[in-house]
Amino acid sequence: MELIDLSNMWVWFAVALVMFALEIMVPTVFVFLPLGIGALVAGLSTMVAPDLDLVHRLIIAGVGMVVATGAGIIWGQRFGGRARLNFGARRLVGTVVRLDKPIEHGDGWVSLGGSLWRVRGPSLPVGAWVEVAETDGNTLVVRPAPAPEGA
């Protein structure tokens, strides 16, 4: 006797419902939703073709999960925009800061936002103002900038 009868469409619908509930309750993004969609597709296929064997139901569920994941990735790239959480060094582009240490031979360090950042730019003395122009990985690429007002 099987513990769970996977030939019953209601089992698949229950699994889908549990996955959808987990997607809502667990603080993740788009983890349980594809699983729920795969289970929902398997349940619908069981309703349409009740004589499918377990292997075909699992394949259908897997394909549903993969398609849902791919659709979610495409949707996120097209309509999601950029997340506003943490972009590391990229969030600092446009920031003007005073050098705590000189930039020598194109390399140096600057304290910014409570962290020490590696900088690359023209040789400049301590106290010079620089603007973060771009990033290269976790390295800030800087250029000379005028002192901000009130500095």
Secondary structure, 3 states (H helix, E strand, C coil): CCCCCCCCHHHHHHHHHHHHHHHHHCCCCCCHHHHHHHHHHHHHHHHHCCCCCHHHHHHHHHHHHHHHHHHHHHHHHHHCCCCCCCCHHHHHCCCEEECCCCEECCEEEEEECCEEEEEECCCECCCCEEEEEEEECCEEEEEECCCCCCC
